[in-house]
Amino acid sequence: MTSGRAWAVVAVVFLAGFCMPANMGKTMWLAPLVMESYGFGPDILGWVNGVFYILGALIAFPAASFVRRIGVRSSVVIAMACAVVGNLIGLLSGTSVMVLMASRIVEGAGFGLMGVIGVTAITPWFPKGRRGLPLGVWGMWVAAANAITPMLDAAIAEATGSYLSVWQFLLVFDVIVLVLFLVIYRDPSEPYIDAAEKAGEVKFSYKELFSNKVVWVLAFVFFVEEGAFIASQGFLSSYVTTSIDAPLMVGTALVSAGAIWGACFSPIAGKISDAIGSRRKVLIFCMASAVLFGLLVFWVTDLRVYVLVIVLNGFTGGGVAAMLWASSSEVVPSHLISGATAALACSQSTGMFLGSMFMGNVINAVGYTMAGWCVLVPCFAIGLLAVIFGLRGKLK
């Protein structure tokens, strides 16, 4: 079961997941061009970035039972359809901010659905104790997109003279990934699930899910961490081009560098946690790194010192998500895994929405540095405390 077929499933599910944050990042990485074209500032940009997550947050819990009912294959097709349709609406938006926001909401529905599907699709292929690495690979779905698409989007926009070329490119890419998924994906013939579920003795229950306090601690940590982290990522290119006075390609290169390391560290974190038998210890390290990242990210103005920010960015963006996704599959019985991942997906999308929306207004009011110290640092610190005290004795 953990042979080539299992890893082929990981690969195509990961690619489908990758499409969602790739769509998400368009307006972040091309923020200067988008703001100029539509004629708005950082406050409206925060909304344009943030509305992406609204529908994803709303559908997360219904999606938990929905995915179990119609299956992984059909669920991924629906998520990919959201990505395709969202790109099409974006291409037709012209200069209408409202139509652009509508496209972002449709794309966000696919993001929210994939957040539930990913762990649910992968865990039946691997036994407990060996899920850290495959779920670490899955945990790269956002970080890998953030690693590749900033410079790619900027290069496409500069080469064609239009940021809409990025929408066109991603539309074609989404269709190709959908075809690959339909060709390669299969359900496991003998899934690694609990004996009670195999025997049909248990069913998905929201009451049972909601009574699990550990799930809610994990969801809270994801809420504050992702809210702060995505809030920082959405304005990195703008910060670098305005405060450090670097060209757009340099700004997107810095974003990509941190995300590349985050994408690499995600499976590394999973493998380390498998080896030491503890998700919590790795999570504490990553959240402590996040506090330092929040302190420095909008304060450093020397590009040479920014190397440290890039390293911390990777620990924050890659390691935290990998540990939370892996933990969600281990703190509940197998028939509730989709529900646990729904709790994380909902908190992730809600945090991303609020963080993106709020950060733009704070930056407008007090500037980048104070926004980082007043928003990012407290959020990461609260998440760290929740891991240290809220998960003590409850998560290995």
TIVO-815662 format. One record per residue (C-alpha): residue number from 1; residue in three letters; x, y, z. Coordinates in pm, 1 decimal. Each point is the difference from the previous one (the first is absolute). Layout:
TIVO-815662
+------+------+----------+----------+----------+
| guti | rofi |       xx |       yy |       zz |
+------+------+----------+----------+----------+
|  NUM |  Ala |        X |        Y |        Z |
...
+------+------+----------+----------+----------+
//
This chain:
TIVO-815662
+------+------+----------+----------+----------+
| guti | rofi |       xx |       yy |       zz |
+------+------+----------+----------+----------+
|    1 |  Met |      0.0 |      0.0 |      0.0 |
|    2 |  Thr |    291.1 |    237.2 |     56.6 |
|    3 |  Ser |    153.2 |    -88.2 |   -336.9 |
|    4 |  Gly |      0.6 |    193.0 |   -326.1 |
|    5 |  Arg |   -377.7 |     24.4 |    -25.6 |
|    6 |  Ala |    -25.8 |    168.2 |    342.2 |
|    7 |  Trp |    261.8 |    258.7 |    -94.0 |
|    8 |  Ala |   -162.6 |     54.1 |   -340.9 |
|    9 |  Val |   -319.0 |     88.9 |    187.4 |
|   10 |  Val |    196.2 |    237.5 |    224.3 |
|   11 |  Ala |    146.8 |    162.5 |   -312.0 |
|   12 |  Val |   -327.8 |     64.0 |   -184.5 |
|   13 |  Val |   -184.7 |    110.6 |    313.3 |
|   14 |  Phe |    289.0 |    234.8 |     74.5 |
|   15 |  Leu |    -14.1 |    144.1 |   -354.1 |
|   16 |  Ala |   -373.5 |     60.4 |     31.8 |
|   17 |  Gly |     63.1 |    170.8 |    332.2 |
|   18 |  Phe |    285.7 |    204.1 |   -148.7 |
|   19 |  Cys |   -239.3 |    157.0 |   -251.8 |
|   20 |  Met |   -203.5 |    163.3 |    277.7 |
|   21 |  Pro |    268.4 |    216.6 |    167.3 |
|   22 |  Ala |    147.2 |     64.5 |   -346.6 |
|   23 |  Asn |   -329.8 |    167.8 |    -82.8 |
|   24 |  Met |     -7.6 |    161.6 |    343.8 |
|   25 |  Gly |    337.0 |    170.2 |    -43.7 |
|   26 |  Lys |    -66.3 |    182.2 |   -326.9 |
|   27 |  Thr |   -117.3 |    322.4 |    159.4 |
|   28 |  Met |    262.1 |    -22.4 |    275.0 |
|   29 |  Trp |    309.3 |    -37.3 |   -215.7 |
|   30 |  Leu |   -121.4 |    245.0 |   -265.5 |
|   31 |  Ala |   -137.8 |    244.4 |    258.4 |
|   32 |  Pro |    166.5 |    314.1 |   -145.5 |
|   33 |  Leu |   -134.3 |    -78.3 |   -350.3 |
|   34 |  Val |   -347.5 |    -96.5 |    121.8 |
|   35 |  Met |    -32.9 |    310.2 |    219.5 |
|   36 |  Glu |    109.1 |    223.3 |   -287.6 |
|   37 |  Ser |   -238.1 |   -163.6 |   -248.9 |
|   38 |  Tyr |   -306.9 |      6.9 |    223.4 |
|   39 |  Gly |     89.2 |    327.7 |    171.7 |
|   40 |  Phe |     -9.5 |    -99.5 |    367.3 |
|   41 |  Gly |    242.1 |     -5.6 |    294.5 |
|   42 |  Pro |    117.6 |   -248.7 |    264.9 |
|   43 |  Asp |   -330.5 |     15.9 |    189.8 |
|   44 |  Ile |   -203.5 |   -126.7 |   -298.5 |
|   45 |  Leu |    280.9 |   -240.4 |    -91.6 |
|   46 |  Gly |    -47.9 |   -157.1 |    342.0 |
|   47 |  Trp |   -363.8 |    -67.6 |    -91.3 |
|   48 |  Val |     88.7 |   -132.1 |   -345.3 |
|   49 |  Asn |    246.9 |   -239.6 |    159.5 |
|   50 |  Gly |   -228.6 |    -80.4 |    292.0 |
|   51 |  Val |   -330.8 |    -78.8 |   -173.3 |
|   52 |  Phe |    175.9 |   -299.1 |   -156.7 |
|   53 |  Tyr |    -41.3 |   -179.4 |    331.1 |
|   54 |  Ile |   -362.1 |     84.2 |     86.1 |
|   55 |  Leu |   -176.5 |   -285.7 |   -178.0 |
|   56 |  Gly |    282.9 |   -238.5 |     88.9 |
|   57 |  Ala |    -65.5 |     65.4 |    367.9 |
|   58 |  Leu |   -377.0 |    -35.3 |    -38.5 |
|   59 |  Ile |      5.2 |   -330.7 |   -187.5 |
|   60 |  Ala |    271.0 |   -175.5 |    203.8 |
|   61 |  Phe |   -226.5 |   -181.9 |    246.9 |
|   62 |  Pro |   -271.5 |    -92.7 |   -251.8 |
|   63 |  Ala |    281.7 |   -123.6 |   -223.2 |
|   64 |  Ala |    109.4 |   -248.9 |    267.6 |
|   65 |  Ser |   -311.2 |   -213.9 |    -41.1 |
|   66 |  Phe |    -35.2 |     97.6 |   -367.8 |
|   67 |  Val |    341.3 |   -148.1 |    -86.3 |
|   68 |  Arg |    -79.1 |   -321.9 |    183.7 |
|   69 |  Arg |   -331.9 |    -27.4 |   -182.8 |
|   70 |  Ile |    107.0 |     61.7 |   -361.6 |
|   71 |  Gly |    362.1 |   -113.3 |     30.6 |
|   72 |  Val |    340.3 |    157.4 |    -53.6 |
|   73 |  Arg |     -2.2 |    -23.3 |   -379.9 |
|   74 |  Ser |   -323.9 |    193.8 |    -52.2 |
|   75 |  Ser |     93.2 |    250.9 |    270.7 |
|   76 |  Val |    330.8 |     85.5 |   -167.3 |
|   77 |  Val |   -177.3 |     45.8 |   -333.9 |
|   78 |  Ile |   -233.3 |    253.9 |    162.6 |
|   79 |  Ala |    291.9 |    181.6 |    164.5 |
|   80 |  Met |    188.7 |     19.6 |   -329.2 |
|   81 |  Ala |   -315.8 |    125.3 |   -173.5 |
|   82 |  Cys |     -6.7 |    287.2 |    250.8 |
|   83 |  Ala |    358.8 |     84.4 |    -95.2 |
|   84 |  Val |    -76.7 |     -1.6 |   -373.3 |
|   85 |  Val |   -320.8 |    203.9 |     28.5 |
|   86 |  Gly |    163.7 |    247.3 |    237.8 |
|   87 |  Asn |    280.0 |     68.1 |   -247.0 |
|   88 |  Leu |   -252.1 |     51.3 |   -279.9 |
|   89 |  Ile |   -196.0 |    253.2 |    206.0 |
|   90 |  Gly |    324.1 |    178.3 |     85.7 |
|   91 |  Leu |     88.2 |     30.3 |   -367.7 |
|   92 |  Leu |   -340.1 |    159.8 |    -65.5 |
|   93 |  Ser |     17.8 |    241.1 |    294.8 |
|   94 |  Gly |    132.6 |    293.1 |   -203.5 |
|   95 |  Thr |     52.8 |    277.0 |    255.1 |
|   96 |  Ser |   -289.7 |   -103.2 |    225.6 |
|   97 |  Val |    123.4 |    -64.5 |    351.9 |
|   98 |  Met |   -326.3 |   -173.9 |     89.6 |
|   99 |  Val |     31.3 |   -251.5 |   -285.8 |
|  100 |  Leu |    363.8 |    -59.1 |     97.3 |
|  101 |  Met |   -113.0 |    -71.1 |    355.8 |
|  102 |  Ala |   -268.3 |   -238.3 |   -130.1 |
|  103 |  Ser |    268.9 |   -195.9 |   -185.3 |
|  104 |  Arg |    204.0 |    -16.7 |    317.5 |
|  105 |  Ile |   -293.6 |   -140.1 |    198.3 |
|  106 |  Val |    -56.2 |   -278.1 |   -256.7 |
|  107 |  Glu |    370.4 |    -89.9 |      4.5 |
|  108 |  Gly |     -9.1 |      8.0 |    379.8 |
|  109 |  Ala |   -274.2 |   -264.2 |      2.4 |
|  110 |  Gly |    240.9 |   -236.1 |   -176.2 |
|  111 |  Phe |    271.3 |     86.8 |    251.7 |
|  112 |  Gly |   -227.9 |    -76.5 |    294.3 |
|  113 |  Leu |   -113.9 |   -327.7 |   -151.5 |
|  114 |  Met |    356.0 |   -117.8 |    -72.7 |
|  115 |  Gly |     95.3 |     79.8 |    358.0 |
|  116 |  Val |   -245.1 |   -268.6 |    109.9 |
|  117 |  Ile |     74.2 |   -242.7 |   -284.0 |
|  118 |  Gly |    380.6 |    -14.5 |     20.9 |
|  119 |  Val |     53.1 |   -174.7 |    333.8 |
|  120 |  Thr |   -317.8 |   -205.6 |    -49.1 |
|  121 |  Ala |    132.3 |   -132.9 |   -332.7 |
|  122 |  Ile |    352.6 |    -80.4 |    117.1 |
|  123 |  Thr |    -36.5 |   -149.4 |    349.7 |
|  124 |  Pro |   -177.0 |   -326.6 |   -105.6 |
|  125 |  Trp |    310.5 |    -90.7 |   -200.8 |
|  126 |  Phe |    241.8 |     16.4 |    297.6 |
|  127 |  Pro |     -3.6 |   -151.7 |    351.6 |
|  128 |  Lys |     23.3 |    218.4 |    308.9 |
|  129 |  Gly |    359.2 |     75.1 |     89.3 |
|  130 |  Arg |     94.6 |     20.9 |   -368.6 |
|  131 |  Arg |   -221.3 |    289.6 |    -99.7 |
|  132 |  Gly |    239.1 |    278.9 |     94.4 |
|  133 |  Leu |    189.6 |     -7.6 |   -330.0 |
|  134 |  Pro |   -297.0 |    -29.9 |   -241.9 |
|  135 |  Leu |   -198.2 |    258.5 |    193.0 |
|  136 |  Gly |    313.3 |    212.5 |     13.5 |
|  137 |  Val |      1.6 |    -17.4 |   -379.3 |
|  138 |  Trp |   -369.0 |     95.1 |     -1.7 |
|  139 |  Gly |     81.0 |    279.3 |    245.9 |
|  140 |  Met |    210.4 |    155.6 |   -277.7 |
|  141 |  Trp |   -307.7 |     77.3 |   -211.8 |
|  142 |  Val |     -9.4 |    366.3 |    105.4 |
|  143 |  Ala |    373.0 |     50.1 |     56.5 |
|  144 |  Ala |     93.7 |   -154.6 |   -336.1 |
|  145 |  Ala |   -241.9 |    226.8 |   -183.1 |
|  146 |  Asn |    136.9 |    298.0 |    190.6 |
|  147 |  Ala |    350.5 |   -111.8 |    -97.1 |
|  148 |  Ile |    -61.3 |    -30.6 |   -371.6 |
|  149 |  Thr |   -272.8 |    242.9 |    -96.3 |
|  150 |  Pro |    133.9 |    339.0 |    122.6 |
|  151 |  Met |    291.6 |     12.1 |   -244.8 |
|  152 |  Leu |   -191.7 |   -197.6 |   -263.5 |
|  153 |  Asp |   -295.2 |    238.5 |     11.2 |
|  154 |  Ala |    227.5 |    303.4 |    -10.9 |
|  155 |  Ala |    198.4 |   -144.9 |   -292.7 |
|  156 |  Ile |   -316.9 |    -79.3 |   -197.4 |
|  157 |  Ala |   -143.9 |    346.1 |     65.3 |
|  158 |  Glu |    322.1 |    176.1 |    -99.8 |
|  159 |  Ala |     51.7 |   -216.1 |   -308.9 |
|  160 |  Thr |   -353.2 |     55.2 |   -130.9 |
|  161 |  Gly |    -57.0 |    351.1 |    130.4 |
|  162 |  Ser |   -325.7 |   -105.5 |    168.4 |
|  163 |  Tyr |    -74.8 |   -153.0 |    337.9 |
|  164 |  Leu |   -303.9 |   -171.3 |   -159.3 |
|  165 |  Ser |    241.9 |   -240.2 |   -169.3 |
|  166 |  Val |     48.0 |   -156.0 |    343.2 |
|  167 |  Trp |   -374.0 |    -71.9 |     20.9 |
|  168 |  Gln |     16.4 |   -160.3 |   -346.7 |
|  169 |  Phe |    302.6 |   -211.4 |     90.0 |
|  170 |  Leu |   -156.1 |   -128.6 |    321.7 |
|  171 |  Leu |   -325.2 |    -78.8 |   -178.4 |
|  172 |  Val |    185.4 |   -233.2 |   -239.2 |
|  173 |  Phe |    206.7 |   -147.0 |    283.9 |
|  174 |  Asp |   -313.3 |    -77.6 |    204.4 |
|  175 |  Val |   -153.5 |   -188.6 |   -292.5 |
|  176 |  Ile |    317.5 |   -205.3 |    -53.5 |
|  177 |  Val |     17.0 |    -96.4 |    369.4 |
|  178 |  Leu |   -366.7 |   -100.8 |     -3.4 |
|  179 |  Val |     62.8 |   -236.2 |   -291.6 |
|  180 |  Leu |    306.6 |   -149.8 |    173.5 |
|  181 |  Phe |   -198.1 |    -56.8 |    316.6 |
|  182 |  Leu |   -281.2 |   -179.5 |   -184.3 |
|  183 |  Val |    252.7 |   -227.2 |   -171.7 |
|  184 |  Ile |    212.8 |    -89.7 |    303.7 |
|  185 |  Tyr |   -215.1 |     12.4 |    315.5 |
|  186 |  Arg |   -141.4 |   -319.2 |    149.5 |
|  187 |  Asp |   -161.7 |    -74.7 |    337.9 |
|  188 |  Pro |    197.3 |   -247.0 |    218.7 |
|  189 |  Ser |   -122.5 |   -360.1 |    -18.2 |
|  190 |  Glu |     96.3 |    -68.7 |    363.1 |
|  191 |  Pro |     10.2 |    334.6 |    179.8 |
|  192 |  Tyr |    177.2 |     52.8 |    331.4 |
|  193 |  Ile |   -308.4 |     86.2 |    204.8 |
|  194 |  Asp |   -123.3 |   -109.5 |    342.8 |
|  195 |  Ala |   -158.3 |   -343.7 |     30.3 |
|  196 |  Ala |   -328.8 |    152.4 |    118.8 |
|  197 |  Glu |    -26.4 |    206.4 |   -316.8 |
|  198 |  Lys |     83.7 |   -299.8 |   -219.1 |
|  199 |  Ala |   -276.8 |   -195.4 |    170.0 |
|  200 |  Gly |   -245.3 |    284.4 |    -53.6 |
|  201 |  Glu |    -55.7 |     37.8 |    373.9 |
|  202 |  Val |     65.4 |    375.3 |      9.7 |
|  203 |  Lys |   -112.9 |    296.0 |   -205.7 |
|  204 |  Phe |    113.3 |    358.8 |    -36.9 |
|  205 |  Ser |   -143.5 |    207.2 |    286.1 |
|  206 |  Tyr |     30.3 |    376.3 |     46.2 |
|  207 |  Lys |    -90.0 |    -42.7 |    368.1 |
|  208 |  Glu |    290.7 |   -239.0 |     52.8 |
|  209 |  Leu |    230.6 |    228.8 |   -196.3 |
|  210 |  Phe |    -97.0 |    317.6 |    182.5 |
|  211 |  Ser |     54.0 |   -166.3 |    338.4 |
|  212 |  Asn |    368.7 |    -61.3 |    -79.9 |
|  213 |  Lys |    184.1 |    286.9 |    171.1 |
|  214 |  Val |    336.8 |    -77.7 |   -158.7 |
|  215 |  Val |   -143.0 |     62.9 |   -347.0 |
|  216 |  Trp |   -105.8 |    346.0 |    110.2 |
|  217 |  Val |    341.5 |     81.5 |    142.2 |
|  218 |  Leu |    159.5 |   -100.9 |   -330.5 |
|  219 |  Ala |   -257.7 |    206.4 |   -188.8 |
|  220 |  Phe |     64.9 |    303.3 |    221.3 |
|  221 |  Val |    375.4 |    -23.1 |    -55.8 |
|  222 |  Phe |    -58.2 |    -17.3 |   -376.4 |
|  223 |  Phe |   -236.3 |    298.2 |     19.5 |
|  224 |  Val |    245.0 |    237.1 |    166.9 |
|  225 |  Glu |    307.2 |   -131.9 |   -184.3 |
|  226 |  Glu |   -145.5 |      4.8 |   -351.1 |
|  227 |  Gly |   -177.0 |    330.1 |     60.2 |
|  228 |  Ala |    329.1 |    164.4 |     88.6 |
|  229 |  Phe |    211.3 |   -187.6 |   -254.5 |
|  230 |  Ile |   -220.3 |     67.9 |   -303.1 |
|  231 |  Ala |    -41.1 |    359.3 |    115.4 |
|  232 |  Ser |    377.7 |     31.4 |    -23.5 |
|  233 |  Gln |     27.3 |   -178.2 |   -335.4 |
|  234 |  Gly |   -265.7 |    215.3 |   -162.5 |
|  235 |  Phe |    204.2 |    314.8 |     55.1 |
|  236 |  Leu |    358.1 |   -126.1 |    -30.4 |
|  237 |  Ser |     47.0 |    103.4 |   -362.5 |
|  238 |  Ser |   -151.5 |    342.0 |     73.0 |
|  239 |  Tyr |    224.1 |     43.9 |    306.9 |
|  240 |  Val |    316.8 |    -93.2 |   -184.8 |
|  241 |  Thr |    -76.9 |    224.1 |   -298.7 |
|  242 |  Thr |    -92.8 |    301.4 |    214.6 |
|  243 |  Ser |    200.9 |    -22.8 |    323.4 |
|  244 |  Ile |    314.6 |   -170.0 |   -132.9 |
|  245 |  Asp |    -37.3 |    167.4 |   -340.7 |
|  246 |  Ala |     56.8 |   -323.7 |   -191.7 |
|  247 |  Pro |   -151.9 |    -83.2 |   -341.6 |
|  248 |  Leu |   -303.4 |   -227.8 |    -21.7 |
|  249 |  Met |    204.6 |   -299.9 |   -115.4 |
|  250 |  Val |    222.9 |     30.4 |    308.9 |
|  251 |  Gly |   -305.1 |     25.4 |    223.9 |
|  252 |  Thr |   -160.9 |   -309.3 |   -148.6 |
|  253 |  Ala |    337.6 |   -180.6 |     12.7 |
|  254 |  Leu |     17.9 |     58.0 |    375.3 |
|  255 |  Val |   -353.4 |   -131.9 |     42.2 |
|  256 |  Ser |     88.0 |   -303.9 |   -210.9 |
|  257 |  Ala |    320.2 |    -68.2 |    192.8 |
|  258 |  Gly |   -181.8 |    -20.4 |    333.8 |
|  259 |  Ala |   -271.5 |   -216.4 |   -149.9 |
|  260 |  Ile |    251.3 |   -231.4 |   -169.9 |
|  261 |  Trp |    162.6 |    -66.5 |    334.7 |
|  262 |  Gly |   -345.6 |    -41.4 |    154.8 |
|  263 |  Ala |    -96.2 |   -253.3 |   -266.4 |
|  264 |  Cys |    324.4 |   -191.3 |     60.3 |
|  265 |  Phe |    -33.1 |     11.9 |    377.0 |
|  266 |  Ser |   -358.9 |   -129.7 |      4.2 |
|  267 |  Pro |     86.8 |   -366.0 |    -81.8 |
|  268 |  Ile |    320.3 |     33.9 |    203.5 |
|  269 |  Ala |   -210.7 |    100.4 |    301.4 |
|  270 |  Gly |   -228.8 |   -296.4 |    -65.3 |
|  271 |  Lys |    292.1 |   -240.6 |    -19.5 |
|  272 |  Ile |    159.6 |    142.4 |    316.1 |
|  273 |  Ser |   -327.7 |    -30.2 |    191.0 |
|  274 |  Asp |    -33.8 |   -362.9 |   -115.0 |
|  275 |  Ala |    356.8 |    -71.1 |    112.0 |
|  276 |  Ile |    -28.1 |    157.4 |    347.2 |
|  277 |  Gly |   -361.1 |   -107.1 |     47.4 |
|  278 |  Ser |   -121.5 |    351.3 |     79.4 |
|  279 |  Arg |   -196.4 |    249.6 |   -209.2 |
|  280 |  Arg |    -27.5 |    242.0 |    293.6 |
|  281 |  Lys |    374.2 |     55.3 |     47.6 |
|  282 |  Val |     48.2 |     87.6 |   -366.6 |
|  283 |  Leu |   -307.4 |    224.6 |     13.7 |
|  284 |  Ile |    138.9 |    190.4 |    300.5 |
|  285 |  Phe |    325.1 |     64.9 |   -187.1 |
|  286 |  Cys |   -185.3 |    126.7 |   -306.9 |
|  287 |  Met |   -232.2 |    227.6 |    198.7 |
|  288 |  Ala |    294.4 |    147.4 |    192.1 |
|  289 |  Ser |    161.8 |     72.7 |   -337.0 |
|  290 |  Ala |   -324.7 |    165.7 |   -108.5 |
|  291 |  Val |     17.2 |    249.7 |    288.3 |
|  292 |  Leu |    346.8 |    109.9 |   -108.1 |
|  293 |  Phe |   -114.4 |     12.2 |   -363.2 |
|  294 |  Gly |   -284.3 |    236.0 |     91.2 |
|  295 |  Leu |    244.3 |    226.0 |    183.3 |
|  296 |  Leu |    240.1 |     31.9 |   -293.5 |
|  297 |  Val |   -199.1 |    -35.9 |   -322.6 |
|  298 |  Phe |   -113.3 |    364.8 |    -33.0 |
|  299 |  Trp |    289.1 |    151.1 |    194.7 |
|  300 |  Val |    311.9 |   -120.0 |   -184.6 |
|  301 |  Thr |    106.4 |    233.3 |   -281.0 |
|  302 |  Asp |    334.6 |   -158.4 |    -85.1 |
|  303 |  Leu |    -35.4 |   -265.9 |   -268.7 |
|  304 |  Arg |    297.5 |   -190.5 |    144.5 |
|  305 |  Val |   -169.8 |    -32.3 |    338.9 |
|  306 |  Tyr |   -319.7 |   -103.7 |   -176.6 |
|  307 |  Val |    156.7 |   -345.4 |    -41.3 |
|  308 |  Leu |    -92.9 |    -66.8 |    364.2 |
|  309 |  Val |   -358.3 |    105.7 |    -71.9 |
|  310 |  Ile |     -8.8 |   -244.3 |   -291.5 |
|  311 |  Val |    116.0 |   -286.7 |    224.8 |
|  312 |  Leu |   -260.8 |     84.1 |    265.0 |
|  313 |  Asn |   -265.1 |     36.1 |   -269.8 |
|  314 |  Gly |     62.7 |   -361.5 |    -98.6 |
|  315 |  Phe |    -32.0 |   -132.3 |    354.8 |
|  316 |  Thr |   -322.1 |    197.2 |     44.6 |
|  317 |  Gly |   -168.6 |    -67.9 |   -331.4 |
|  318 |  Gly |    116.7 |   -357.6 |    -50.9 |
|  319 |  Gly |     47.1 |   -164.7 |    336.9 |
|  320 |  Val |   -309.4 |    119.5 |    184.6 |
|  321 |  Ala |   -247.4 |   -110.2 |   -266.8 |
|  322 |  Ala |    171.1 |   -339.7 |    -43.2 |
|  323 |  Met |    -21.2 |    -75.1 |    371.7 |
|  324 |  Leu |   -359.6 |    112.7 |     32.9 |
|  325 |  Trp |   -123.5 |   -204.0 |   -298.6 |
|  326 |  Ala |    187.6 |   -306.9 |    125.8 |
|  327 |  Ser |   -131.6 |     46.8 |    353.5 |
|  328 |  Ser |   -360.1 |     35.4 |   -119.5 |
|  329 |  Ser |      5.6 |   -355.7 |   -134.6 |
|  330 |  Glu |    124.2 |   -144.1 |    330.4 |
|  331 |  Val |   -213.6 |    167.7 |    267.1 |
|  332 |  Val |   -328.2 |   -146.4 |   -131.2 |
|  333 |  Pro |   -115.3 |   -344.8 |   -118.4 |
|  334 |  Ser |     20.0 |    -55.0 |   -376.3 |
|  335 |  His |   -370.8 |     65.2 |    -63.1 |
|  336 |  Leu |     45.3 |    355.4 |    134.9 |
|  337 |  Ile |    316.4 |     93.0 |   -190.6 |
|  338 |  Ser |   -195.6 |    194.5 |   -261.7 |
|  339 |  Gly |   -167.7 |    193.0 |    282.1 |
|  340 |  Ala |    329.6 |     77.7 |    173.6 |
|  341 |  Thr |    149.0 |    125.2 |   -325.2 |
|  342 |  Ala |   -317.3 |    202.6 |    -58.5 |
|  343 |  Ala |     55.3 |    171.8 |    335.7 |
|  344 |  Leu |    354.4 |     86.3 |   -106.5 |
|  345 |  Ala |   -108.4 |    107.0 |   -349.7 |
|  346 |  Cys |   -272.7 |    222.8 |    142.6 |
|  347 |  Ser |    232.8 |    161.7 |    252.4 |
|  348 |  Gln |    269.2 |     38.6 |   -265.9 |
|  349 |  Ser |   -231.4 |    174.7 |   -246.3 |
|  350 |  Thr |   -158.3 |    216.4 |    270.8 |
|  351 |  Gly |    339.8 |    104.7 |    130.2 |
|  352 |  Met |    124.2 |     74.8 |   -351.7 |
|  353 |  Phe |   -307.4 |    213.4 |    -72.3 |
|  354 |  Leu |     15.0 |    201.3 |    319.8 |
|  355 |  Gly |    377.3 |     34.7 |    -13.4 |
|  356 |  Ser |      3.6 |    122.9 |   -359.7 |
|  357 |  Met |   -287.0 |    241.3 |     53.4 |
|  358 |  Phe |    127.2 |    134.3 |    331.8 |
|  359 |  Met |    367.0 |     30.5 |    -92.7 |
|  360 |  Gly |    -62.6 |    233.5 |   -293.8 |
|  361 |  Asn |   -186.6 |    244.7 |    221.2 |
|  362 |  Val |    262.7 |    -14.4 |    275.2 |
|  363 |  Ile |    279.7 |     62.6 |   -250.5 |
|  364 |  Asn |   -194.9 |    297.1 |   -134.6 |
|  365 |  Ala |    -34.7 |    136.6 |    353.4 |
|  366 |  Val |    339.4 |    -60.3 |    164.0 |
|  367 |  Gly |    237.3 |   -125.4 |   -270.6 |
|  368 |  Tyr |    163.7 |   -335.7 |    -63.4 |
|  369 |  Thr |    231.5 |    -28.1 |    299.9 |
|  370 |  Met |   -256.4 |     83.2 |    267.9 |
|  371 |  Ala |   -255.5 |   -222.9 |   -173.8 |
|  372 |  Gly |    242.9 |   -290.8 |     26.4 |
|  373 |  Trp |     68.2 |     62.3 |    366.7 |
|  374 |  Cys |   -363.5 |     67.4 |     96.5 |
|  375 |  Val |   -164.9 |   -275.4 |   -207.2 |
|  376 |  Leu |    242.9 |   -273.5 |   -101.2 |
|  377 |  Val |    203.3 |    -37.7 |    319.2 |
|  378 |  Pro |   -299.2 |    -24.7 |    238.9 |
|  379 |  Cys |   -180.1 |   -249.9 |   -225.9 |
|  380 |  Phe |    302.8 |   -228.7 |    -30.4 |
|  381 |  Ala |     69.1 |     28.5 |    373.8 |
|  382 |  Ile |   -357.5 |    -99.4 |     88.4 |
|  383 |  Gly |     28.5 |   -299.0 |   -233.1 |
|  384 |  Leu |    326.2 |   -104.8 |    165.2 |
|  385 |  Leu |   -156.0 |     15.9 |    345.8 |
|  386 |  Ala |   -296.7 |   -206.3 |   -121.4 |
|  387 |  Val |    236.8 |   -272.7 |   -121.9 |
|  388 |  Ile |    207.6 |      0.6 |    318.9 |
|  389 |  Phe |   -287.3 |     -3.1 |    247.7 |
|  390 |  Gly |   -308.9 |   -103.2 |   -197.4 |
|  391 |  Leu |    154.1 |   -313.6 |   -152.3 |
|  392 |  Arg |    211.4 |   -107.6 |    297.6 |
|  393 |  Gly |    -84.2 |   -359.9 |     80.5 |
|  394 |  Lys |   -248.8 |    -14.8 |   -289.0 |
|  395 |  Leu |    231.2 |    -25.1 |   -303.3 |
|  396 |  Lys |    331.3 |   -183.3 |    -21.4 |
+------+------+----------+----------+----------+
//
